[in-house]
Each structure stands twice: as structure tokens, then as C-alpha cells.
Amino acid sequence: MPGLSIFGIPGLPEITAGTDLAGSIHAAAAAAGTPLESGDILVITSKIVSKAEGRVVELSTVDVSPFARQYAEKWEKEPAVIELVLRESRRVVRQVGPILITETRHGFICANAGIDQSSSGGHGLAVLLPVDPDASCMRVRTALQAKGLDVAVIISDTFGRPWREAQTDIAIGIAGMQPVTSYIGQVDPHGHEFRVQALCTADEVAGAAELVKGNLSRVPCAVVRGLPWEADETATMQSIIRDSERDLFR
């Protein structure tokens, strides 16, 4: 592979419930002089997907349970946010002081069920993760296909990692491409056969795209161009979630 290019898509309007996300991204890319091309991988920050799908909650409208209120008061947290975290979680994986690590209904392990108040569109609002990120990706992909474009789509979000400080973007939704590149069964130049080597290409692409998006740039979408990808119309990020029988740390 001779190389690839990664560039952000500036100029998107403020995304609100009902926004035509695919149409807005397509128009913004063209206006920036970098129109989408077939073969591109489009990486979209989960927050604008959530906004477009109406996954923004006004905290003043949340009915807070006694448990959430007690927990929030003890650790000086926003009670409504704690209530939303508990609602969006299958289980609490770890709780140490004010830190809540939960398993979301999607099966993702992350802080606070992925709920965020930054760049929410206003004070007193919280943004939840999309209900079905894979389906959200497919809607964007299908809309772009209607414009004659064969573009793979990834939804990314910023997650922390066990045993490492700081965060990185990972893929939480995918459409059109296989999320994993497997080398199992192939042989290296010295004749050694790969038995377990499989790279999560979707996560690598999501992390690379974050380099040109950032948290303060108001550029929530990026394009990775020139990276070959394996087409897969049935792809889902659920396929990379390790089940409990194979999880050594659960």
C-alpha cells in the first residue's frame, strides 16, 4: 500500500434532531473541495449521530431514583446523569469512588455508559449513545449509495482503556466493511504461520480519524482514503465484543 490520506470535513451545521446526516456530510465535503469518493471510509463522531437521532436528554426532565440521588450526593455528581447512566447500562462493571465503569446495552465497557455533556448543544443537556450504532452507519451508507457512492461508514467514540492512561477513539458502529483484518493462516517471511494475529481495522481507522477531528475543532467527521477494505454488508461491531467465556478479566 503506497499510502493513505486522512482529512476532516469542516463546515457542518449544528446537528439537531431530524438532521439529514448523510446529506449534510455529503454537501459539506463537496463545499470543502474534498467530495466523498467511492472507496472512502467515512468516520463520524457518535455525538452528532446521537443528536440527529434525538438522543439528547434535558436533565431537568429526568425522574431520578432514590439510589441515583443518594449516590450522586455522596460523590458530588449530577443526579440526573447518574440516573441516565444506570438506565443505559446492563451492569456496573466497577465503581471506585465517583468513577462508574459500566457495560452498555450494546455490550461496550466504558465510563458512564458513554453519556456525555460536552458539546451537547446547551447547558443542562446530556447526549446518550445511539441506540443501534451499526444501523445508524447503515442508514448513512445507504443514503450515500443512493448518490452513487460506495463508502464504508464507521461511528467512533472516545473510550478509556484498562492499564493505560488517556483515551483514544474506537469504533462503536460499522457498515459496509469487515471490522477485522485477519492474518490467521498466513505465513511471515521467515515461514512462521500466524495463529492468533487479527487486527481490529475499524478501531485503527477510528483512532486515525480522531487525529484530524479533535474535541474542539468542530470537525466531527473525517475521511480515510486509500486504505483497502474488505466489503461486508452484514458487518457489525458486535462481532468484536468478546463473550464472557473467552473474557479472562470479567
C-alpha positions as CSV (number, residue, x, y, z in Angstrom):
1,M,0.0,0.0,0.0
2,P,1.7,3.2,-1.1
3,G,0.0,5.4,1.4
4,L,-3.3,6.9,2.5
5,S,-4.8,10.3,3.3
6,I,-6.9,11.4,6.3
7,F,-8.8,14.6,6.3
8,G,-11.6,16.2,8.2
9,I,-14.9,17.5,6.8
10,P,-15.4,21.1,8.1
11,G,-18.4,23.3,7.7
12,L,-21.2,21.0,9.1
13,P,-24.1,22.9,10.6
14,E,-25.2,22.4,14.2
15,I,-26.8,19.0,14.2
16,T,-30.2,18.7,15.7
17,A,-32.9,16.0,15.9
18,G,-34.0,15.1,12.4
19,T,-31.0,16.5,10.5
20,D,-30.2,14.6,7.3
21,L,-26.8,13.5,8.4
22,A,-25.7,11.8,5.2
23,G,-26.9,14.8,3.1
24,S,-25.2,17.3,5.4
25,I,-21.9,15.4,5.3
26,H,-22.0,14.9,1.5
27,A,-22.7,18.6,1.0
28,A,-20.1,19.8,3.5
29,A,-17.4,17.6,1.9
30,A,-18.2,18.9,-1.6
31,A,-18.2,22.5,-0.3
32,A,-14.7,22.0,1.3
33,G,-13.3,20.9,-2.0
34,T,-12.9,17.3,-0.9
35,P,-16.0,15.5,-2.1
36,L,-16.6,11.9,-1.0
37,E,-15.4,9.2,-3.3
38,S,-16.2,5.5,-3.6
39,G,-13.7,3.5,-1.6
40,D,-13.6,6.1,1.2
41,I,-14.1,5.2,4.8
42,L,-16.3,7.9,6.5
43,V,-15.8,8.2,10.2
44,I,-18.5,10.0,12.1
45,T,-18.3,11.1,15.8
46,S,-21.1,9.4,17.7
47,K,-22.3,12.7,19.2
48,I,-23.6,14.1,16.0
49,V,-25.3,10.8,15.2
50,S,-27.0,10.9,18.6
51,K,-28.1,14.5,18.1
52,A,-29.6,13.7,14.7
53,E,-31.4,10.7,16.2
54,G,-32.8,12.7,19.1
55,R,-30.7,11.0,21.8
56,V,-30.2,14.3,23.7
57,V,-31.9,14.4,27.1
58,E,-32.9,17.5,29.1
59,L,-31.6,16.7,32.6
60,S,-34.5,18.6,34.3
61,T,-37.0,16.1,32.8
62,V,-35.3,13.0,34.3
63,D,-37.1,11.3,37.1
64,V,-34.3,10.4,39.5
65,S,-34.5,7.3,41.6
66,P,-33.6,7.4,45.3
67,F,-30.5,5.3,44.7
68,A,-29.2,7.6,42.0
69,R,-29.8,10.6,44.1
70,Q,-28.0,9.1,47.1
71,Y,-25.0,8.1,45.0
72,A,-24.9,11.5,43.3
73,E,-25.0,13.4,46.6
74,K,-22.2,11.2,48.1
75,W,-19.9,11.8,45.2
76,E,-21.0,15.3,44.2
77,K,-22.3,14.2,40.8
78,E,-25.4,15.4,38.8
79,P,-28.3,13.1,40.0
80,A,-30.0,13.1,36.6
81,V,-26.8,12.0,34.8
82,I,-26.3,9.1,37.3
83,E,-29.9,8.0,36.7
84,L,-29.3,8.0,32.9
85,V,-26.1,6.1,33.3
86,L,-27.9,3.4,35.2
87,R,-30.7,3.3,32.7
88,E,-28.3,2.9,29.8
89,S,-26.3,0.1,31.4
90,R,-26.7,-3.6,31.6
91,R,-24.5,-3.7,34.7
92,V,-22.0,-1.8,36.7
93,V,-18.6,-3.3,36.0
94,R,-16.6,-1.3,38.5
95,Q,-17.3,1.5,40.9
96,V,-14.5,3.2,42.7
97,G,-15.4,6.5,44.4
98,P,-17.1,8.7,41.9
99,I,-16.0,6.6,38.9
100,L,-18.6,4.3,37.3
101,I,-17.5,1.8,34.6
102,T,-20.5,0.2,33.1
103,E,-21.5,-2.3,30.4
104,T,-23.8,-0.5,28.0
105,R,-26.8,-2.2,26.4
106,H,-24.7,-2.6,23.3
107,G,-22.1,-4.5,25.3
108,F,-19.5,-1.8,25.3
109,I,-17.4,-1.4,28.5
110,C,-16.9,2.3,29.2
111,A,-17.2,5.2,31.7
112,N,-20.7,6.4,32.5
113,A,-22.3,4.3,29.7
114,G,-20.8,6.7,27.2
115,I,-23.0,9.6,28.3
116,D,-21.5,13.0,27.7
117,Q,-22.5,16.6,28.5
118,S,-19.8,18.3,26.4
119,S,-20.8,19.7,23.0
120,S,-24.4,18.7,23.9
121,G,-25.9,21.8,22.3
122,G,-26.6,23.7,25.5
123,H,-26.4,23.6,29.3
124,G,-28.5,21.0,31.2
125,L,-28.3,18.5,28.4
126,A,-26.8,15.0,28.1
127,V,-26.0,13.1,25.0
128,L,-26.6,9.3,25.0
129,L,-25.0,6.8,22.7
130,P,-27.0,5.9,19.6
131,V,-29.5,3.0,20.2
132,D,-28.0,0.9,17.4
133,P,-24.8,2.3,16.0
134,D,-24.5,-0.3,13.3
135,A,-27.9,0.5,12.0
136,S,-27.1,4.2,12.1
137,C,-24.0,3.6,10.0
138,M,-26.0,1.6,7.5
139,R,-28.6,4.4,7.1
140,V,-25.7,6.8,6.2
141,R,-24.1,4.3,3.9
142,T,-27.5,3.6,2.1
143,A,-28.1,7.3,1.7
144,L,-24.7,7.7,0.1
145,Q,-25.2,4.7,-2.1
146,A,-28.3,6.5,-3.4
147,K,-25.9,9.3,-4.5
148,G,-23.8,6.8,-6.4
149,L,-21.1,6.4,-3.7
150,D,-19.8,3.1,-2.2
151,V,-18.5,4.4,1.1
152,A,-17.8,2.4,4.3
153,V,-19.1,4.1,7.4
154,I,-17.8,4.0,11.0
155,I,-19.2,5.7,14.1
156,S,-16.5,6.5,16.6
157,D,-16.5,7.4,20.3
158,T,-13.7,8.2,22.8
159,F,-13.1,5.4,25.3
160,G,-10.5,4.9,28.1
161,R,-8.6,1.6,28.2
162,P,-7.6,-0.7,31.1
163,W,-4.0,-0.4,32.2
164,R,-3.3,2.8,30.1
165,E,-3.8,6.5,30.8
166,A,-5.6,8.8,28.5
167,Q,-8.2,7.9,25.9
168,T,-8.5,7.0,22.2
169,D,-11.3,6.8,19.7
170,I,-12.7,3.4,18.8
171,A,-15.4,2.2,16.5
172,I,-18.8,1.6,18.0
173,G,-20.7,1.1,14.8
174,I,-19.8,0.0,11.2
175,A,-21.4,-0.6,7.8
176,G,-20.1,-1.9,4.6
177,M,-16.7,-3.2,5.6
178,Q,-15.3,-6.0,7.7
179,P,-14.1,-4.6,11.0
180,V,-11.2,-7.1,11.4
181,T,-8.2,-7.9,9.2
182,S,-7.2,-11.4,10.0
183,Y,-3.7,-12.8,9.3
184,I,-4.5,-16.2,10.8
185,G,-3.2,-19.0,8.5
186,Q,-0.8,-16.6,6.6
187,V,2.9,-17.0,6.8
188,D,5.5,-14.4,7.6
189,P,8.8,-14.0,5.6
190,H,10.5,-16.5,7.9
191,G,7.9,-19.2,7.5
192,H,6.1,-18.7,10.8
193,E,2.3,-19.2,10.5
194,F,0.1,-16.7,12.2
195,R,-2.3,-18.4,14.6
196,V,-3.9,-15.5,16.5
197,Q,-2.9,-12.3,14.7
198,A,-6.1,-10.3,13.8
199,L,-6.2,-6.5,13.8
200,C,-9.3,-4.5,14.6
201,T,-9.1,-2.3,11.5
202,A,-12.2,-0.4,12.5
203,D,-10.6,0.7,15.7
204,E,-7.4,1.7,14.0
205,V,-9.3,3.7,11.4
206,A,-11.4,5.4,14.2
207,G,-8.2,6.3,16.1
208,A,-6.5,7.7,13.0
209,A,-9.5,9.8,12.1
210,E,-9.5,11.4,15.5
211,L,-6.1,13.0,14.7
212,V,-7.9,15.3,12.2
213,K,-11.1,15.8,14.2
214,G,-10.2,16.6,17.8
215,N,-12.6,17.7,20.6
216,L,-12.5,21.4,20.0
217,S,-12.2,21.7,16.2
218,R,-15.9,21.4,15.4
219,V,-15.0,18.9,12.8
220,P,-17.0,15.8,13.7
221,C,-16.4,13.8,10.6
222,A,-13.3,12.6,8.8
223,V,-12.4,10.6,5.7
224,V,-9.8,7.9,5.4
225,R,-8.9,7.5,1.8
226,G,-6.6,4.9,0.1
227,L,-7.0,2.2,2.7
228,P,-8.2,-1.1,1.1
229,W,-11.2,-2.6,3.0
230,E,-13.0,-5.9,2.7
231,A,-16.6,-5.3,1.8
232,D,-19.1,-6.9,4.1
233,E,-22.8,-5.8,4.0
234,T,-23.5,-7.9,7.2
235,A,-20.7,-6.3,9.3
236,T,-21.4,-5.4,12.9
237,M,-19.2,-4.3,15.8
238,Q,-21.0,-6.9,17.9
239,S,-18.6,-9.4,16.3
240,I,-15.6,-7.9,18.1
241,I,-17.2,-7.9,21.6
242,R,-15.5,-10.8,23.5
243,D,-18.0,-13.1,25.1
244,S,-17.8,-14.0,28.8
245,E,-16.5,-17.5,28.1
246,R,-13.4,-16.0,26.5
247,D,-13.0,-12.9,28.7
248,L,-10.2,-13.5,31.2
249,F,-11.0,-10.4,33.2
250,R,-14.8,-10.4,33.6
